[in-house]
Structures are given as structure tokens and as C-alpha cells.
Amino acid sequence: MTSRWPVPIRLNTAPTQGGLVIPYITVRHRDGRARFSTNDPRRQLRCLLQARCSVCGQPLGDRRDRSTSLLAAAHAFVLLMRPSDLIRGYSSEPGLHPECAAYAERACPMLNGSRTHYRHTLDLESDRCADPACDCRRWANAADIQARAGAPASAFYRLRLPLHLYRLQQEELTGCRAFASRPGRRTRHVW
């Protein structure tokens, strides 16, 4: 199946499912099937610590796309944030290349507004496969994910920042979070 949205050059070789690019941080079964809307904590942490894009997995400073329209984006990254993230001033989601964020905003049902509620059942344990070597054996239901089951979808905002402002705030218990906003930064409502 082909994608309904133009795919950025850097995502041409990315795996797909149902015509959608599977984001790098999405959990997957060993056979490659993705569980959209659920992040792989190891990949998420790698992206945060190494300043990698959550969609393509490449370093945020990597500018393989050199088309004229992307030259201005050469040293920028995007955070897609919920209102609560904006209030706190950080996001637990890794940053994205501007072109990967634009693709995600069009393709992801939670970002484009076509899905108005979270799934009613967010049971990762019930999505385990029969393959004993698959990582899905380690998938566990987190309390914050269960709290969103069936709830209305959050609004999302796009915050674009220069790459030199990429910062991490690390806490012993809660892990890493990408530094997000500074007073006076402009955001754009995505949905």
C-alpha cells in the first residue's frame, strides 16, 4: 500500500504499516508489526540522550535532505507538545526534524485530529504474540497510559526551536525529558 501523504526523502526506506511510516520510537513485534501510539522506552531514551528524531531515528543535526526548502531548517528541531507539556516547559517525547514533524502532523490520527479519543483498550499485555523471542514479552501497562484509555485526545502544539537550544532535564525517577519552551517562544496549534 502506498502512503496517502508525501513521505520526506529521509523516510523513503523506513518501514511502513498500513501505508504509514512506522516511527522509530514505536514498539514493534519481532516480525516488524508496530503497535502505533506506544513508544519503545529504549528507543525513546536513545532519541532523547543522543538528540535523535523520534520518527526517523537519525540525529537531529543530520541534514541529509539538502533541497532548497529545507536549508532554513538545517539547524532546527520540532517538539510536538500537549498543553500540559507547554505548561511544564518540557516534553518526554523526543524532538523531530521539521520535515518528519510535518509528515507526522498529516499522517498520525492523533496529531491530525481524525482520532478524537484515545483507544478504549490500551492493554499492551493482551497484544503479545506467540513468538517467544519477541520483545513484546517485556511490554507492560503503564499507569499513565491506562489513565488515557477512552479519554478525549489532547490538543497538540508544534514548537520549533534552533538546535543549539536542545537540552535535557534528567531526573533519577522519571528519566529524561527534552527541554521545550522558553518564555516568549511562539507555538502553532496542530490540532
BAFIMAR-277347 format. One record per residue: x, y, z of N, C-alpha, C, O in turn. Coordinates in pm, whole numbers, padded with zeros to 5 digits, always signed. Layout:
<atoms>
XYZXYZXYZXYZ...
</atoms>
This chain:
<atoms>
+00085-00118+00000+00000+00000+00000+00089+00124+00000+00191+00127+00069+00052+00223-00075+00129+00347-00078+00072+00446+00022-00045+00438+00059+00156+00537+00065+00115+00637+00163+00020+00737+00099+00030+00767-00020-00072+00788+00180-00164+00892+00133-00101+01030+00145-00157+01128+00096+00014+01038+00210+00082+01165+00231+00222+01157+00175+00284+01050+00179+00274+01267+00122+00412+01265+00073+00507+01230+00187+00495+01283+00298+00599+01142+00160+00695+01097+00260+00826+01171+00237+00877+01171+00125+00882+01234+00340+01010+01302+00324+01118+01205+00275+01112+01085+00303+01214+01257+00203+01321+01176+00147+01386+01089+00254+01412+00971+00230+01413+01146+00370+01482+01070+00473+01400+00951+00524+01455+00863+00591+01270+00946+00494+01186+00835+00539+01156+00733+00428+01080+00639+00449+01216+00752+00311+01188+00662+00198+01216+00516+00227+01148+00429+00173+01314+00487+00310+01349+00348+00339+01294+00301+00473+01321+00188+00515+01217+00385+00540+01161+00348+00671+01054+00240+00653+00986+00236+00551+01039+00153+00753+00934+00052+00743+00796+00117+00749+00779+00222+00810+00701+00054+00685+00564+00106+00684+00467-00004+00727+00497-00123+00723+00350+00041+00769+00241-00050+00804+00112+00023+00770+00088+00134+00816+00029-00040+00689-00097+00022+00650-00078+00153+00576-00164+00241+00584+00033+00167+00504+00060+00288+00429+00121+00401+00509+00145+00509+00456+00147+00378+00637+00206+00480+00723+00348+00441+00761+00377+00323+00784+00436+00539+00766+00571+00515+00815+00562+00480+00963+00490+00546+01039+00633+00377+01004+00638+00340+01146+00744+00428+01212+00862+00417+01179+00704+00514+01305+00804+00597+01372+00910+00512+01441+00881+00403+01491+01031+00562+01441+01144+00490+01500+01115+00448+01644+01152+00337+01683+01050+00532+01723+01031+00501+01864+00910+00411+01892+00886+00377+02008+00836+00373+01792+00718+00288+01812+00758+00145+01844+00849+00090+01781+00691+00084+01943+00720-00055+01976+00678-00145+01860+00580-00118+01790+00754-00252+01843+00729-00345+01732+00749-00488+01778+00829-00518+01866+00672-00574+01716+00696-00717+01735+00821-00755+01656+00867-00679+01571+00875-00870+01686+00997-00915+01617+00976-00925+01467+01070-00907+01390+00853-00955+01424+00825-00965+01280+00807-00828+01214+00781-00821+01094+00820-00719+01291+00812-00584+01236+00678-00516+01254+00667-00395+01231+00574-00590+01293+00443-00527+01315+00452-00426+01428+00507-00455+01535+00398-00308+01404+00406-00200+01502+00281-00192+01587+00172-00233+01546+00299-00141+01705+00187-00106+01794+00187+00046+01798+00245+00107+01888+00120+00106+01697+00115+00252+01690+00064+00309+01821-00016+00246+01889+00108+00425+01854+00070+00503+01973+00140+00456+02100+00111+00507+02209+00232+00360+02088+00305+00314+02205+00454+00324+02177+00503+00270+02078+00525+00393+02264+00668+00413+02245+00750+00301+02307+00716+00248+02412+00858+00266+02239+00957+00173+02292+01045+00254+02385+01115+00345+02339+01044+00226+02516+01118+00310+02609+01269+00315+02581+01332+00418+02605+01326+00207+02530+01470+00208+02499+01498+00300+02382+01595+00377+02386+01417+00294+02277+01438+00383+02162+01407+00528+02199+01476+00620+02154+01305+00549+02281+01271+00684+02324+01387+00745+02402+01423+00861+02378+01446+00670+02493+01559+00719+02571+01680+00746+02481+01749+00846+02498+01704+00656+02385+01816+00677+02291+01798+00809+02216+01892+00887+02201+01676+00833+02168+01649+00957+02095+01671+01079+02184+01729+01179+02140+01625+01073+02306+01642+01187+02396+01789+01211+02427+01837+01324+02416+01860+01106+02466+02000+01121+02507+02093+01159+02393+02189+01234+02412+02063+01109+02273+02151+01132+02158+02097+01237+02062+02150+01253+01952+01992+01309+02102+01929+01412+02018+01897+01356+01879+01944+01406+01777+01817+01250+01878+01775+01186+01754+01626+01211+01731+01550+01230+01826+01586+01210+01605+01447+01230+01566+01364+01108+01605+01406+00994+01581+01249+01131+01664+01164+01020+01706+01097+00948+01590+01050+00836+01606+01091+01010+01473+01027+00946+01358+01127+00867+01275+01100+00751+01243+01241+00927+01240+01338+00857+01154+01453+00795+01231+01521+00706+01179+01477+00839+01355+01585+00785+01435+01722+00843+01404+01820+00806+01468+01730+00933+01307+01858+00994+01270+01887+01114+01359+01794+01174+01414+02015+01150+01375+02048+01265+01459+01976+01392+01411+01961+01415+01291+01932+01473+01505+01861+01596+01469+01950+01690+01391+01898+01770+01312+02080+01684+01409+02171+01770+01334+02206+01715+01197+02278+01781+01121+02157+01596+01162+02186+01533+01033+02096+01593+00926+01974+01577+00931+02154+01660+00830+02076+01725+00725+02105+01659+00592+02168+01718+00504+02060+01535+00576+02081+01463+00450+01998+01524+00338+02039+01520+00222+01883+01579+00373+01799+01644+00272+01854+01784+00250+01857+01864+00343+01896+01813+00131+01955+01945+00103+01872+02023+00001+01926+02109-00068+01744+01995-00007+01660+02070-00100+01649+02214-00051+01666+02242+00068+01620+02305-00142+01616+02448-00111+01520+02478+00004+01552+02560+00090+01404+02414+00006+01306+02443+00110+01351+02398+00248+01296+02443+00348+01450+02310+00254+01493+02260+00383+01619+02328+00435+01660+02302+00548+01681+02412+00356+01804+02476+00402+01782+02559+00527+01867+02562+00616+01669+02625+00535+01639+02706+00653+01618+02621+00777+01636+02668+00889+01580+02495+00757+01554+02405+00869+01680+02332+00914+01673+02247+01003+01794+02363+00854+01916+02286+00878+01956+02278+01024+02019+02181+01065+01923+02377+01103+01965+02375+01242+01847+02401+01334+01856+02480+01428+01735+02332+01307+01616+02347+01389+01560+02209+01421+01587+02112+01350+01484+02203+01527+01410+02081+01559+01272+02121+01607+01247+02237+01639+01182+02024+01611+01043+02047+01647+01006+01957+01763+01047+01841+01768+00929+02011+01857+00866+01930+01960+00716+01940+01938+00662+02049+01920+00648+01827+01941+00502+01823+01933+00454+01801+02076+00479+01696+02135+00385+01900+02129+00358+01903+02272+00209+01916+02303+00133+01981+02231+00170+01851+02412+00035+01867+02466+00033+01995+02550+00139+02044+02589-00085+02050+02580-00090+02171+02664-00018+02152+02798+00047+02245+02847-00031+02034+02858+00035+02011+02987+00187+02017+02972+00256+02061+03065+00240+01973+02857+00384+01983+02832+00427+02129+02826+00530+02168+02882+00348+02210+02757+00380+02352+02744+00383+02421+02881+00470+02504+02908+00287+02385+02965+00282+02445+03099+00405+02408+03179+00464+02493+03247+00445+02280+03172+00564+02234+03246+00694+02284+03184+00795+02299+03253+00691+02310+03053+00811+02358+02985+00902+02249+02934+01017+02275+02902+00852+02126+02925+00930+02017+02869+00838+01910+02812+00717+01910+02837+00897+01822+02735+00823+01711+02677+00902+01583+02700+01025+01584+02692+00832+01475+02730+00900+01346+02743+00918+01281+02606+00983+01177+02595+00860+01341+02504+00875+01292+02367+00999+01354+02304+01024+01474+02322+01077+01275+02231+01196+01331+02164+01158+01432+02056+01044+01435+02009+01254+01513+02017+01234+01609+01909+01225+01540+01774+01247+01419+01761+01191+01619+01673+01177+01569+01536+01244+01666+01440+01255+01785+01468+01289+01614+01325+01329+01702+01215+01204+01776+01170+01095+01719+01177+01215+01898+01124+01096+01971+01077+01016+01895+00971+00893+01895+00976+01085+01830+00876+01011+01757+00772+00947+01630+00825+00841+01589+00776+01007+01565+00926+00946+01447+00987+00824+01489+01069+00723+01418+01072+00833+01605+01136+00718+01657+01211+00603+01690+01117+00487+01662+01148+00633+01751+01004+00528+01785+00906+00458+01658+00858+00336+01656+00844+00535+01552+00831+00475+01425+00790+00387+01369+00902+00273+01329+00877+00439+01367+01025+00364+01313+01138+00234+01389+01160+00131+01329+01190+00238+01521+01144+00117+01602+01163+00008+01566+01062-00111+01575+01093+00048+01525+00943-00051+01487+00841-00094+01341+00857-00212+01309+00838-00001+01254+00891-00029+01110+00888-00085+01053+01018-00166+00961+01015-00044+01106+01131-00084+01049+01260-00226+01092+01296-00255+01211+01303-00317+00996+01319-00455+01031+01352-00470+01113+01479-00563+01193+01490-00379+01096+01574-00388+01176+01697-00342+01319+01673-00391+01412+01736-00248+01337+01581-00199+01472+01553-00285+01546+01453-00297+01669+01461-00346+01475+01358-00424+01544+01255-00571+01562+01294-00649+01622+01218-00610+01511+01410-00746+01533+01459-00849+01433+01411-00966+01445+01447-00810+01335+01330-00909+01238+01282-00947+01137+01391-01053+01075+01383-00864+01120+01491-00899+01038+01607-00922+01134+01723-00831+01206+01763-01042+01135+01774-01079+01233+01877-01064+01179+02018-01069+01255+02115-01045+01047+02032-01028+00985+02164-00915+00883+02158-00885+00826+02053-00853+00860+02272-00756+00752+02282-00830+00619+02272-00951+00613+02295-00758+00515+02238-00820+00382+02231-00887+00350+02364-00840+00388+02471-00999+00278+02355-01069+00240+02478-00991+00134+02554-00996+00127+02677-00919+00051+02481-00837-00052+02543-00692-00027+02507-00654-00031+02390-00613+00000+02607-00470+00025+02585-00390-00083+02657-00294-00055+02727-00432-00208+02638-00371-00320+02708-00257-00379+02626-00280-00457+02534-00136-00341+02659-00019-00392+02588+00000-00541+02611+00044-00614+02521-00032-00586+02730-00012-00728+02762-00100-00818+02677-00062-00932+02648-00216-00770+02635-00305-00852+02551-00259-00853+02405-00310-00931+02325-00164-00767+02370-00115-00759+02232+00013-00841+02212+00082-00825+02112+00042-00928+02306+00161-01013+02293+00136-01120+02188+00025-01171+02173+00242-01153+02116+00231-01254+02011+00282-01390+02063+00324-01401+02178+00276-01489+01978+00316-01625+02017+00466-01648+02006+00515-01753+02050+00540-01555+01949+00684-01572+01929+00757-01554+02063+00758-01443+02117+00817-01660+02117+00883-01648+02248+01007-01557+02246+01052-01514+02352+01061-01528+02129+01179-01442+02119+01143-01295+02098+01231-01210+02090+01015-01265+02088+00971-01128+02062+00980-01043+02189+00955-01091+02299+01018-00916+02172+01027-00822+02284+00892-00792+02349+00888-00737+02459+00784-00828+02283+00652-00797+02341+00632-00865+02475+00541-00827+02549+00713-00964+02508+00706-01029+02640+00739-00929+02751+00697-00948+02865+00813-00825+02718+00852-00724+02817+00757-00605+02822+00770-00520+02910+00662-00599+02730+00570-00486+02729+00485-00489+02856+00435-00594+02896+00470-00375+02919+00391-00367+03042+00300-00245+03034+00331-00146+02968+00189-00255+03101+00093-00146+03103+00136-00041+03205+00146-00070+03325+00161+00080+03159+00198+00189+03249+00073+00262+03296-00026+00272+03222+00077+00312+03418-00039+00379+03476-00083+00499+03394-00203+00521+03378+00011+00579+03342-00027+00699+03267-00096+00662+03136-00185+00734+03090-00056+00550+03077-00121+00505+02953-00263+00459+02983-00356+00491+02910-00279+00383+03091-00411+00334+03128-00506+00449+03163-00626+00440+03138-00453+00555+03221-00536+00670+03258-00595+00738+03134-00700+00802+03143-00528+00726+03018-00578+00789+02895-00679+00703+02820-00742+00752+02726-00696+00578+02856-00785+00488+02782-00925+00548+02769-00991+00576+02869-00968+00568+02644-01102+00620+02615-01118+00770+02635-01224+00825+02605-01017+00837+02686-01026+00981+02714-01020+01061+02583-00966+01013+02484-01074+01182+02585-01061+01267+02466-00914+01293+02433-00831+01306+02523-00885+01301+02306-00748+01327+02261-00706+01467+02303-00786+01560+02306-00579+01480+02335-00523+01610+02371-00502+01693+02246-00483+01639+02137-00505+01823+02263-00460+01911+02155-00309+01898+02149-00245+01863+02248-00252+01927+02034-00106+01925+02019-00060+02058+01962-00130+02122+01883+00058+02097+02003+00119+02219+01955+00256+02188+01900+00327+02100+01950+00292+02260+01796+00424+02246+01733+00511+02359+01784+00477+02476+01771+00624+02322+01842+00720+02420+01890+00849+02396+01814+00911+02290+01827+00890+02494+01736+01012+02483+01656+01121+02567+01723+01102+02685+01753+01236+02503+01745+01346+02569+01815+01476+02550+01740+01491+02451+01667+01569+02641+01755+01703+02620+01698+01769+02502+01769+01752+02484+01890+01843+02424+01696+01906+02304+01750+01998+02333+01869+02012+02250+01958+02060+02449+01870+02151+02479+01981+02077+02493+02115+02141+02497+02220+01944+02502+02113+01866+02509+02237+01821+02372+02287+01753+02363+02390+01859+02264+02217+01820+02130+02261+01888+02101+02395+02011+02106+02405+01809+02072+02496+01860+02044+02630+01782+01927+02688+01668+01900+02648+01844+01858+02781+01776+01752+02855+01769+01789+03001+01859+01852+03057+01660+01750+03060+01646+01760+03204+01635+01616+03251+01538+01547+03218+01732+01570+03328+01731+01433+03372+01694+01426+03520+01744+01503+03602+01606+01332+03550+01567+01308+03688+01581+01160+03715+01553+01077+03628+01622+01127+03834+01652+00989+03868+01531+00897+03851+01544+00787+03797+01415+00941+03895+01298+00853+03892+01221+00856+03761+01167+00754+03719+01214+00971+03698+01127+00983+03581+01202+00979+03449+01138+00985+03344+01333+00970+03450+01407+00960+03325+01437+01095+03264+01451+01195+03335+01446+01096+03132+01486+01217+03058+01366+01283+02994+01267+01219+02960+01379+01414+02979+01277+01491+02908+01348+01595+02823+01449+01652+02865+01296+01618+02706+01353+01722+02621+01307+01857+02672+01188+01880+02695+01402+01947+02688+01370+02084+02727+01288+02144+02615+01321+02126+02498+01184+02214+02649+01094+02256+02544+01083+02405+02525+01119+02456+02419+01035+02475+02621+00997+02613+02591+01072+02713+02677+01119+02684+02787+01080+02828+02622+01133+02942+02694+01028+03051+02682+00956+03056+02583+01017+03140+02781+00918+03246+02771+00931+03322+02639+01042+03355+02596+00819+03348+02577+00818+03426+02454+00829+03342+02327+00814+03398+02219+00852+03212+02335+00859+03129+02215+00720+03112+02157+00623+03092+02230+00711+03120+02025+00581+03106+01959+00556+02960+01928+00646+02886+01887+00432+02919+01948+00392+02783+01914+00280+02791+01812+00216+02895+01796+00257+02680+01745+00149+02672+01647+00061+02555+01685+00111+02444+01707-00070+02578+01692-00164+02473+01726-00172+02375+01610-00196+02415+01496-00151+02247+01638-00157+02144+01535-00300+02094+01522-00354+02087+01411-00361+02059+01634-00499+02010+01632-00569+02057+01753-00687+02027+01771
</atoms>
